[in-house]
Amino acid sequence: MLATEIERLFEEKLERYTEAHFELFERFKQALNEGRVRAAEPDPSSPSGWRVNAWVKKGILLGFRMGAMVEMGWGPGRQPLFDKATWPLKRLRLEDGVRVVPGGSAIRDGCYVGRGVTCMPPMYINVGAWVGDGTMVDSHALIGSCAQIGRNCHISAGAQIGGVLEPVGALPVIIEDEVLVGGNCGVYEGTVVKRRAVLGAGTILTRSTPVYDLVRGAVYTATDEQPLVIPEEAVVVPGSRAVTRGPGRDWGLSLYTPVIVKYRDPRTEERIRLEELLR
């Protein structure tokens, strides 16, 4: 079994690797590229709806350990680029159905990019990521290592979807189907954004920042056992909360906090429908 072989090789920490070891790693990487294995996958029994596959993260880290530094430049002037031989750029074909618009984008090997994905330059998708069919990754957007992006999402210009490669047991950032991540948003530290949520421009989500739900009168926070989870169809915008004690109160200071102001409605649908024209 692939998982067992990868875990065994990861724990051995060899000084030299044989041709058979590299063949094993190539089989693992091909499974990542095809989406047959994922760093995290849906799990209805989990409170967050997802579970991490630690052995997949181990396989990715194993690739960095096995790889030698090589020159990866291209073009007439051969721009000097240097990285591990085991993690080159991903090879795409026309029949893969991925639209990569010219202009400086990069997709690293060892990630799944579904049919109909649009990549607007310059953007970057890192190793171990999973990007579902029909999603748009806009200019200057980052999909971090092992991040899981659902189908028909829009990752808007300047958005940062953080990577979580280590520790291997930590859940990566999850963006479920049909989520709109607005411009200059940041989603980090294993946050789970549930299906059809909308993050307004500039929203930042981390484990340490509570999210206030004005509609349901709830406060969502991460715990030691569970990540921050944004509910389905929630519309989240940047907000603030007053400092209520000490010098901060005397100075009239406020702290940043995300706020759920509503849940998706016909007006929300009308505002985001124009994005379909760009696909």
Helices and strands as residue ranges (DSSP letters): H 2-12, H 19-33, E 40-42, E 50-52, H 54-66, E 69-71, E 82-84, G 94-96, E 99-100, E 106-107, E 112-113, E 118-119, E 124-125, E 130-131, E 136-137, E 142-143, E 148-149, E 154-155, E 160-161, E 174-175, E 180-181, E 186-187, E 192-193, E 198-199, E 204-205, E 211-213, E 218-220, E 229-230, E 234-242, H 246-250, E 254-263, H 266-273, G 274-278
